[in-house]
Amino acid sequence: MSGSVRDLLERHVETGVIPGAVALVSRGDGVTLDAVGAMPRSGPPMRADASMRIQALTQPITAVSDLQLVRAGWLALCLLYP
């Protein structure tokens, strides 16, 4: 994983902002998956395949990924009315 991403996640774990995190970074042909911290606090180490409830965070993530697809020309936004 990119050192800066891992460093950021580890800082947040060390300061108590989050107990743990899993990050997936994809750039070009390279994909990196890493886990830091624990789940839950003072629990076993975070696993890269850990299941987490992200609840309402899916909407902004979906919106950003959709807009990236639009920018790349793989998705078109249009309004269809009868």
C-alpha positions, 0 to 999 in steps of 0.5 A: 500500500502507498506509504502515505495512505497506511501512515494516515490510517495508522495515525488515526488508529494511534490517536483513537479516531478509529479502532481499525481500517481496511483500505484498497488502493487501485492505480493503473494495473496495481491493486493494494489491500491492507488493514491496520488497527484492531476490531473492536478496540483492544480486540484482535487485529483487523483483517483485510477481509473484515466485514464492516457496517458502513451504513449511510457512507455508501451514498457519497462513495457511490456518487463519487464512483458514478461521477468518475465513470461519467467522466471516463465516458463509461456511464451517461447521466440522462433523464427519461420521462414518458 
